Amino acid sequence: MNRPRKTAIVTGASQGIGAGIVARFVERGFDVVATSRKVTQSTEVTASERVALVDGHIGETTTAAKVVETALSRFRSIDALVNNAGIFFTKPFTDYTADDLKALVSTNIEGFLYLTQRVIKQMLAQQTGGSIVTITAALARNPIRGVTAAVPMITKGGLETVTQHLAMEYAKDGIRVNAVAPGVVFTPLHRDTPKEVMESLSPMGRPSTVNDIADAVMYLTDAGTVTGQILYVDGGAHFGHW
């Protein structure tokens, strides 16, 4: 008998890293629920028998509920979650506003919380374990002078912490919780960043690609005894000065 296909949920899926992760899951035989504010308008991800699209702001509880409902009604299980949705911008610390903080917390923290809670509840009900991978940032623990990202990194650092706490909380249930911490990545987010600036942010002089990040996510999704891990994909930027 053929084994039932597994189902993955990917947030922030309309372009860049999220779209690349959706494509990789489909290649590996997963069904996928892809979500972002306007994922149905994406030119990189399209709906199909294997891919369901859900529009909505991930920082709203109604979106999280709709994503889970779609996964169960279309594909009948949830086996993997990739929390990729996130916003990032830089400015001097003293210039960040209350609205900036609210936007960062809404997408980066609330977006993680509402969906991950629902996914873990479903995984516990299924009693088959599962994988949760969150995209954080190498900058959270390793600042780079000139990259003024202190307030966004409040949220990314929090995601690293909750990753390790959840990994311990649900280890006996077979639910593995990990994170990928990219450095600079060639994505639409950096379309206006000069190539030489991007190269200067990696000791290897080679920013990561979407495929590099997707490789890391697939590894953590498959790695049956890896949990609580923060996997850096940053060309070595996290471990020293260059």
C-alpha positions as CSV (number, residue, x, y, z in Angstrom):
1,M,0.0,0.0,0.0
2,N,1.1,3.6,-0.7
3,R,1.8,5.6,2.5
4,P,-0.4,8.6,3.0
5,R,1.2,11.8,1.8
6,K,2.3,14.2,4.5
7,T,1.1,17.8,4.8
8,A,3.2,20.9,5.3
9,I,2.2,24.4,6.1
10,V,4.4,27.3,4.9
11,T,3.8,30.9,5.9
12,G,5.2,33.9,4.0
13,A,4.9,31.7,1.0
14,S,4.2,34.1,-1.9
15,Q,7.8,34.8,-2.9
16,G,11.5,34.3,-2.1
17,I,12.3,31.8,0.7
18,G,8.7,30.8,1.3
19,A,8.0,30.1,-2.3
20,G,11.2,28.1,-2.6
21,I,10.3,26.0,0.5
22,V,6.8,25.3,-0.9
23,A,8.3,24.0,-4.2
24,R,10.8,21.8,-2.3
25,F,8.0,20.2,-0.3
26,V,6.0,19.5,-3.4
27,E,9.1,17.9,-5.0
28,R,9.4,15.7,-2.0
29,G,5.8,14.4,-2.2
30,F,4.2,16.6,0.4
31,D,0.8,18.3,0.1
32,V,1.2,22.0,1.1
33,V,-0.9,24.8,2.5
34,A,0.8,28.1,1.5
35,T,-0.2,31.3,3.1
36,S,0.6,35.0,3.0
37,R,-1.4,38.2,2.7
38,K,-1.9,37.9,-1.0
39,V,-0.5,34.4,-1.9
40,T,-3.3,33.9,-4.5
41,Q,-1.8,36.7,-6.5
42,S,1.7,35.2,-6.4
43,T,3.7,34.6,-9.6
44,E,5.9,32.0,-7.8
45,V,3.3,29.8,-6.1
46,T,0.1,28.5,-7.8
47,A,-2.8,26.5,-6.5
48,S,-3.1,22.9,-7.6
49,E,-4.3,19.5,-6.4
50,R,-1.2,19.4,-4.1
51,V,-1.1,23.0,-3.1
52,A,-3.8,25.0,-1.3
53,L,-3.5,28.8,-1.0
54,V,-4.8,30.9,1.9
55,D,-4.8,34.7,1.9
56,G,-4.5,36.5,5.1
57,H,-2.4,38.4,7.6
58,I,-0.7,35.7,9.7
59,G,-0.8,38.0,12.8
60,E,-4.5,37.5,13.0
61,T,-6.1,34.5,14.8
62,T,-8.7,34.1,12.0
63,T,-5.9,33.5,9.5
64,A,-4.3,30.9,11.6
65,A,-7.6,29.1,12.1
66,K,-8.3,29.2,8.3
67,V,-4.9,27.8,7.5
68,V,-5.4,24.8,9.9
69,E,-8.9,24.2,8.7
70,T,-7.8,24.2,5.1
71,A,-5.0,21.7,5.8
72,L,-7.4,19.3,7.5
73,S,-10.3,19.6,5.1
74,R,-8.0,19.3,2.0
75,F,-5.3,17.0,3.2
76,R,-6.5,15.5,6.5
77,S,-3.3,16.0,8.5
78,I,-0.5,18.4,9.5
79,D,2.9,16.9,9.7
80,A,5.3,19.9,9.2
81,L,5.1,23.7,9.7
82,V,7.6,26.3,8.5
83,N,7.1,29.7,10.1
84,N,8.7,31.8,7.4
85,A,6.6,34.9,7.5
86,G,8.4,37.9,8.9
87,I,9.2,41.5,8.4
88,F,12.5,43.2,8.8
89,F,13.7,46.8,8.4
90,T,16.5,48.8,9.9
91,K,16.9,52.3,11.4
92,P,18.7,53.8,14.3
93,F,17.4,52.4,17.6
94,T,16.1,55.8,18.8
95,D,14.1,56.2,15.5
96,Y,11.9,53.1,15.9
97,T,8.3,54.0,16.6
98,A,5.4,52.4,18.5
99,D,3.9,51.5,15.2
100,D,7.1,49.9,14.1
101,L,7.1,47.7,17.2
102,K,3.4,46.8,16.7
103,A,4.0,45.7,13.1
104,L,7.1,43.6,14.0
105,V,5.3,41.9,16.9
106,S,2.1,41.3,14.9
107,T,3.8,39.4,12.1
108,N,6.9,38.0,13.7
109,I,5.6,37.0,17.1
110,E,1.8,36.8,16.9
111,G,2.1,35.1,13.5
112,F,4.3,32.5,15.1
113,L,2.2,32.0,18.2
114,Y,-1.4,31.7,16.8
115,L,-0.5,29.2,14.1
116,T,2.1,27.1,16.0
117,Q,-0.4,26.7,18.9
118,R,-3.0,25.3,16.6
119,V,-0.5,23.1,14.7
120,I,0.9,21.6,17.9
121,K,-2.6,20.8,19.2
122,Q,-3.3,19.0,15.9
123,M,0.0,17.1,16.0
124,L,-0.8,16.0,19.6
125,A,-4.2,14.8,18.5
126,Q,-2.7,12.8,15.6
127,Q,-0.1,11.2,17.9
128,T,2.4,10.9,15.0
129,G,4.9,13.6,16.0
130,G,5.9,16.3,13.5
131,S,8.4,19.0,12.6
132,I,8.2,22.8,13.2
133,V,10.9,25.0,11.7
134,T,11.0,28.7,12.2
135,I,13.1,31.2,10.1
136,T,14.9,33.5,12.5
137,A,18.1,35.5,11.8
138,A,21.8,35.2,12.4
139,L,21.7,38.9,13.5
140,A,19.7,38.0,16.6
141,R,22.7,36.7,18.5
142,N,25.5,38.3,16.4
143,P,25.2,42.0,15.6
144,I,27.0,43.6,12.7
145,R,28.1,47.1,13.2
146,G,26.3,49.3,10.7
147,V,23.3,47.0,10.5
148,T,20.9,48.8,12.9
149,A,18.4,46.1,13.5
150,A,18.1,46.1,17.3
151,V,14.3,46.2,17.5
152,P,13.5,43.6,14.8
153,M,16.0,41.4,16.6
154,I,13.9,41.6,19.8
155,T,11.4,39.5,17.9
156,K,13.9,37.1,16.2
157,G,15.7,36.5,19.5
158,G,12.4,35.7,21.1
159,L,11.7,33.1,18.3
160,E,15.1,31.4,19.0
161,T,14.2,31.2,22.7
162,V,10.7,29.8,22.2
163,T,12.1,27.3,19.7
164,Q,14.3,25.7,22.4
165,H,11.6,25.8,25.1
166,L,9.0,24.1,22.8
167,A,11.6,21.5,21.7
168,M,11.9,20.5,25.3
169,E,8.2,20.7,26.1
170,Y,7.2,18.4,23.3
171,A,10.2,16.2,22.9
172,K,8.4,13.1,24.4
173,D,5.5,13.7,21.9
174,G,7.8,13.4,19.0
175,I,7.3,17.0,17.9
176,R,10.6,18.4,16.9
177,V,11.0,22.2,17.0
178,N,14.0,23.8,15.3
179,A,15.0,27.1,13.6
180,V,17.1,28.2,10.6
181,A,19.0,31.5,11.1
182,P,20.0,33.0,7.8
183,G,22.5,35.7,7.2
184,V,22.1,37.8,4.1
185,V,20.1,36.0,1.4
186,F,19.5,36.8,-2.3
187,T,15.7,37.4,-2.2
188,P,13.2,40.1,-3.4
189,L,13.7,41.8,0.0
190,H,17.2,42.8,-1.2
191,R,16.5,43.6,-4.8
192,D,17.7,47.2,-4.3
193,T,20.8,46.3,-2.2
194,P,24.0,46.6,-4.1
195,K,25.8,43.3,-4.7
196,E,29.0,44.4,-3.1
197,V,27.1,45.4,0.1
198,M,25.5,42.0,0.3
199,E,28.8,40.2,-0.3
200,S,30.4,42.2,2.5
201,L,28.0,40.8,5.0
202,S,29.3,37.2,4.6
203,P,32.8,36.0,5.5
204,M,32.6,33.8,2.5
205,G,31.7,36.8,0.3
206,R,28.8,34.8,-1.0
207,P,25.3,35.5,0.3
208,S,23.0,32.5,0.7
209,T,20.4,31.6,-1.9
210,V,16.8,30.5,-1.5
211,N,17.9,27.0,-2.2
212,D,20.5,27.1,0.6
213,I,17.8,28.0,3.1
214,A,15.4,25.4,1.7
215,D,18.1,22.8,2.0
216,A,18.4,23.6,5.7
217,V,14.6,23.5,6.2
218,M,14.4,20.1,4.5
219,Y,17.2,18.7,6.6
220,L,15.5,19.8,9.9
221,T,12.2,18.5,8.7
222,D,13.7,15.0,8.1
223,A,16.2,14.8,11.0
224,G,14.4,12.5,13.4
225,T,16.5,13.2,16.5
226,V,17.4,16.8,15.9
227,T,15.4,19.3,18.0
228,G,16.0,22.6,19.7
229,Q,18.6,23.4,17.1
230,I,19.3,26.9,15.7
231,L,21.0,26.1,12.3
232,Y,23.0,29.0,11.0
233,V,23.1,29.5,7.2
234,D,25.1,32.6,6.9
235,G,28.5,31.9,5.4
236,G,30.1,31.9,8.9
237,A,28.9,35.4,9.9
238,H,27.7,34.2,13.3
239,F,31.0,32.9,14.8
240,G,33.6,35.7,14.3
241,H,34.8,39.1,13.1
242,W,35.9,39.6,9.5
